[in-house]
Amino acid sequence: MTKPTELDERALEAALGCYSEGGCSGLAEHERREVVASIIEAYLSALPASGGWQPIETAPKDGTKIQVWEAGYEWPEVIYYELYNDQVAAEVGESGYWRYADDLFADVAEVEFDALTHWMPLSSAPDRRATA
């Protein structure tokens, strides 16, 4: 069986297809329900927690800006994953690279991803009405 951390949206879609479209032929209705429930439960448990520091290996690679923590530093940095175009990605063998969100800093420094230990989503901006 696939480990929960290896599940993705395709697995969830397959589970739902198994249940709704009868894609799991040979299984009784209650067995299909159990299969789908276990896949969905594993999928949901593999999703990152909403808030708090998480292992850097689970950081999103979709351009989302995140806070990261590097051992030995006193404050977090904000970075995101910049995707290469298809041609460059094929040439270098990677889909993209980590980049500092601050353009001035990004121009002179590269993110040392191996030194990062944790990440967390950025907090929401303050409510303007609360400060007025």
N, C-alpha and C positions, 0 to 999 in steps of 0.2 A: 504494500500500500504506500502511496505517496505521503511523505512527511508533510504536516500542516504548513511548515515554512516554505514548501515548494509549490503550494497551491497558488493559483492566480485566477483571474476572471474567467479564463477559458474553462477551468475545472468547475467553477460555479455554474457557468452556462451549460456545460455538459450534464451536470447533476440535474439542473432544472429541465433540460431536454429529456433526460432519462425519465423523469417523473411525468412531465406533461405530455410528451409525444410518444410515450411507450417505447423509448429507445433502449430500455433494459429488458428486452424480450426474455421470456423464460422465468422472470421473477414474479412472484405474487405481489399484489397491491401493497400489502403490509411490508414486504421485503424491499420494494422500491422506495417506500416512505423511509425506512430505516437507512438505506444507502444514501438517499438524498439528505436526510437529516444529519448524518455523520459527516458528509462532505461539507455541508453548509456550516456546521459547528466548527470543523477544522479550519475552514476558510476564515470565519469570523475570529477565531482565536489567533490566527496568524497575522491579522491586521494590527498595525501599530496602535499602542495605547493613545488615547487622546490627551496629550500633554505629558509633561515630565520628560526627563532625559532618557533616551533610548540608545541601544548599541549603534555605533556608526554604520555597521554593516546593513542596517535596515533603512538608512537614509534614502529619501526619494530621489530618483534620477530623471525628473520630469521638468526641471526648470524652477521648481518651487524653492523660494529662499528659506533657509533654515538657519538656526543658531547651532554652532558647533563648539565643542570643548576640546582643547588640546592640553594634555598633561603638562604641568609646569606653568601654564598661563594663569593670569588672575581674572580674566574676563572672557566671555565667549566672542566669537566672530560670526559674521553672517556670510554664508556662501550659497551657491547654487550650482547645479550641474548643467553645463553648456553643451548642447548636442552638436556634434559635427554634422556637416552635410554628408550624404551617402557616399560620395567619392572619397572624401577625407577619411571617413570612418572605415571604409574598405582598405585604404592605404595604411592606416595606423593600427588597424585591428581592434579599435575601441569605439564605442558609440559617442564618447564625449570626454569632458574633463571637468574637474571641480574648479570653480572660479570665485574669487571674492566678490561680494555684491557691491562694494564700494569701488567704482570705476577707477578712481585715482590710485587706490591701493592695488587693484587688480593689474594695473599697467606696469607695476614695478615688482610684484611678488607673485609667486605661484603657491597655491594651496598644497601643503604637505599632507596629503590625505592619510598616509600611513601613521602620522603623529596624532591624528584625531581619534578620540575615544568615544564620544557621545554626540547626539544631536537632539534637538527638540523643535517643534514648530514655533514660528514667531508668534508673539502674543498679538492680540488685536490692538488697534489704535485706540486711544482714549475716546470716550464719547464726547463730542464737541459741546453738547448741551451741559455736561457735568462741569466743564471748565468756564462756561460763560456766566 
